[in-house]
Amino acid sequence: MAEKYRAARTGDWFQDRPKLENTFLEDHALQSMLRRLLPSDVAGATFSDLQRFGGRCAGELADAARECELQQPELEQYNGWGERVDNV
């Protein structure tokens, strides 16, 4: 069966990465649980804060997380003379 796909070729098509929307508004299970567990006066303030945070998670924080994954830290334990330096 592996022979069947051996001649597969790649073309010019690339899939764009998914665009996140507000992560809190898309999580219906979390909203339902909070409505059930929180008193109504607390839920109002909490929902507005979580909506703002969900927007940040899908926007600036997602971009920052992606940058962190692309530029991971490297540990240099020894220099060229074999001395321990432990630089990050």
C-alpha positions in Angstrom: 0.0 0.0 0.0 2.9 2.4 0.6 3.8 2.0 -3.0 0.6 3.6 -4.0 1.6 7.0 -2.4 5.3 6.9 -3.2 4.9 9.0 -6.4 2.7 11.6 -4.7 3.9 15.1 -5.6 3.5 18.4 -3.7 2.2 21.4 -5.5 1.9 25.1 -4.8 -1.0 24.7 -2.5 -0.4 25.7 1.2 -3.0 25.8 3.9 -3.2 29.0 5.9 -3.0 28.6 9.7 -6.4 28.8 11.4 -7.5 32.2 12.5 -8.6 32.2 16.1 -11.6 34.2 17.2 -12.5 35.1 20.7 -11.6 32.0 22.6 -14.0 32.6 25.5 -17.0 33.3 23.2 -16.3 30.1 21.3 -16.2 27.9 24.4 -19.9 27.3 25.0 -19.2 24.6 27.7 -17.2 27.0 29.8 -19.9 29.7 29.5 -22.6 27.2 30.5 -20.6 26.0 33.5 -19.9 29.6 34.7 -23.6 30.6 34.3 -24.6 27.6 36.4 -21.9 28.0 39.1 -21.5 31.7 39.6 -24.0 34.1 41.2 -25.6 36.4 38.6 -23.9 39.6 40.0 -20.5 38.0 39.8 -21.1 36.4 36.4 -21.8 39.7 34.7 -18.4 41.2 35.7 -16.6 37.9 35.1 -18.1 37.5 31.6 -17.0 40.9 30.5 -13.4 40.3 31.8 -13.3 36.9 30.1 -14.5 38.3 26.8 -11.7 40.9 26.8 -9.2 38.2 27.8 -10.5 35.8 25.1 -10.0 38.5 22.5 -6.4 39.0 23.7 -5.8 35.3 23.7 -6.8 35.1 20.1 -4.9 38.2 19.1 -1.8 39.6 20.7 -1.1 36.7 23.0 -1.5 34.1 20.2 1.0 36.1 18.1 3.4 36.3 21.1 3.1 32.6 21.7 3.9 31.9 18.1 7.0 34.0 18.2 8.1 32.2 21.4 7.8 28.9 19.5 9.8 30.2 16.5 12.6 31.7 18.7 13.2 29.1 21.4 16.0 29.7 23.9 19.3 27.8 23.5 21.5 26.6 26.4 25.2 26.9 26.0 26.7 24.8 28.8 30.4 24.9 27.8 32.5 27.4 25.9 35.2 26.5 23.3 37.7 25.7 26.0 35.5 23.3 27.8 34.7 25.7 30.7 31.2 25.6 32.1 29.4 28.8 31.2 25.6 28.0 31.3 24.4 30.8 29.1 20.8 30.9 27.9 
